[in-house]
């Protein structure tokens, strides 16, 4: 069972976290072995950017070990959250995958998670991300995915990133089912950064050697056996 945590805080942008919450919730319905928890700094209601109030499942100190932490953005990310030492320490101590949606990248940057990496964020906050200095900024992309850290562009780009994570962990068929159920028209999630498929081919081509003779002979025998049976059937 994979445990996914979504960090929320006052003035968080609703769709930044509700989008991925919906993706992983649906993924569980389509066979992904995962559960999602909403985590906050304090146990009280979290008031989101546009008035939605959320009750967290647990607080930072009580959160279980996470396989994936999602850090959304919003006004709260641009202001108090990236300066909150408890939030930053919580992000730093994660041993699983850590991803941000929108300006949640500023929290990751403040925690030092993006040092030496390429990253993106909402187009209007790219200059804020540049202020951290140790990050290569990627513009005009829906998301940037590394082995253990990923960032997405603004708001709805978090859905593409979440679908890409589902595809990487549980396969494209599950992600396709989720995208279809969402009626999600973007196909950006199907491509890793730089236009490479998320799932690379598992075969390679090389010149045969004498060590391959047994395998080649078996393949030829199998192919000719099928042909022999076809010819025999026609004669009958």
N, C-alpha and C positions, 0 to 999 in steps of 0.2 A: 504493500500500500504506500503510495507516494503522498506525502503531506505537503500541501501548498498553503503558504501564508500570504495574506494580502494586508499590507500595512495601511492604516487609515489615520487621519489626523484632521483637526479642524481646518476648514477651508480646502479640503481635498476636492478635486474635480470629480464629479460623480461618474461620468462615463469612463474615466481613466481606470477605475477599479471595477465598476459593474460590468464593463465589456469583458475583461478577462474572467471575472467571476462566472459570467454566463457561459463562456467557452468551456471552462474546466468543469462546470456543473453538467453541461450537456455531454462533454467527453465521458464523464463517469457513467452516464446513461447508455452510451454507445460502447462501453466495454473498457474504458480506461480505469485502471485501479488507482483511484486518487480521491482525496477529500480536501476540501478547501476551508480554511479558517480565516476570519477577519480579526486582525490584531491591532490594538491601539496602545497608546502611551498610558492612558488611564481608563478605568472601567466605565466612566460616565458616557452618556450619549456623545457621539461625534457629530458635529454640525458641518455638513458638506457645503461646498461653494454656493449651491443654488437652493439651499434650505433643507435638503434631505437629512434626516437624522438617523444615525446608525448605531446599534448596540453591538460592540465587539464581542467576539467569542471568548477572547482572553486578552490579557495585557502582556506587555513585553516580557516581564519577569516570569510569567507563567507559560509562555509559548513553548510548545514541544520542539524537538529537533525538526527542522524543515528541509525538505528536498528542494523546494523552490520558494523564494521570497519575491513577491511582486511589490514594487514601490511606485505608486501612482504620483501624479503631479497636481498642479493647481496653485492657487494663490498661496496656500499654506506651505507648499514645497518651496516656493520662491522666497518665502519670508521666514517663519519661525521654525519649520521642521528641519531645515538644513542647518540650523544653528542649535538644535536640541541635542545635547551630549548623550542622552540616553538612547535616542533614536539612532544616532550615528554609531554608537557602540553596538547596538543591536544588529545593525546592518553589517558592521565589520566582523562580528563573531560568527556569521553564517558560514557553514561548511558546504552547503549545497549551492545550487544555481541562484544567482541574484539578478533580477531584471528590473528595469524601470520603464514606465510609460510616461510620455510627455516630459514635463519638467521634473518628474521624479529623478531624472538624471542628475539634477543639481544636488540631491541628497546623496546619491551614489558618489558623485564627485567630491562632495564635502567629506565623505567617509574614506576617501582615498581609493575607492574600488575601481575607478576608471584610469588611474595613473598608468601611463604607458600604453593605453588602448585607444582605439578609434571608437567614437560614440556619436549619437545624435540626440536631439530633443525637439521640442516644439520650435517651429521656424522663427518665432518671435523671441526666443530665449537662447539662440545659438551664441550670441555675444556674452551672455551670462555664463554659459558653459566654458567659453574660451578663457574666461578670467582665471580658471583653475590651472591653466598653463601646461599641464602634463598630459593633455588629451588631444588626440587628432580628431578634429570635428568633421563629420560626414554630413553634407547637406544634400537635400533632394532624394533621400532614401526613406523607406518606411520603417526599417529597423536595421540595426547592426548587431550581429550575433557572434559572440566568441564562445569558447568552450564552456565557460562557467559564468560569464557576465554578458548581458544583452541590454540594449537600449532601443526604445522606439521613438518615432516622431510623435506629433501631437494627437492626443485624444483617441480617435478611432484607429490609429495605427497600432494601438495596444491590442486590438482584436486580431490584426494580422500577426503580430508577434506571438500572441497566445496560441493561435492556430499553428504557427510554425513550431512552437514548443510541443504541442500535442503531436504533430507529425513526427518530430524528432524522437519523442519518447514512446509513443504508442503506434506509430505508423500512419501513412497517408490515408488509408481507408477510414480510420477513425476521424481524422481531421476533415476529410471530405464529407463525412456524414454530418459532422457538427456544422460545417460551413453551409451545407445544403439546408439543414434545419433552421439555421439563422437567416437563410436567404441572403447570405453574404456574397456580394458580387465581386469584390476585390480578389484577385489571384496573387497578390504580392506575397502572401504567406507561403506560397509554393516554392519560392526562390530564396535561397540564402543570399547574404550580401555578395556583391559582385556578380550576381546573376547565376551563381552555381546552384545546382539542385541540392536540397537539404539532404537527400539520401543519395550518396554516390554509388555508382555501379559496383557490384561485388566481384567482377571478373576483370581479368587483364589478358592481353595478347602478347605472346612471346614466341620465339623460334623453338620448335620441338627438338628434343635431344633423345639419345638412345634410352634414357631412363623412362621416356614416355611411350616406348614401343608397345608395352603391354596394354596400356589404356587405349592407344590408337587401334590396335588389333581388335580389342573388344568392341569398340565403336563400329568398326568396319563389319565385323561379324553380325552385330545387331542390325545394321542397316541392310546388309545383304540377305539376312534371314527374313526380314519383312518383305523384301522384294521377291525372294524365292516363294514365299507363301502366296503372294499375289499372282505370280505366274502359274503356280500349281492350281490355284482356284480357277483361273481362266481355262486351263486345259481340261478340267473336269466339266 
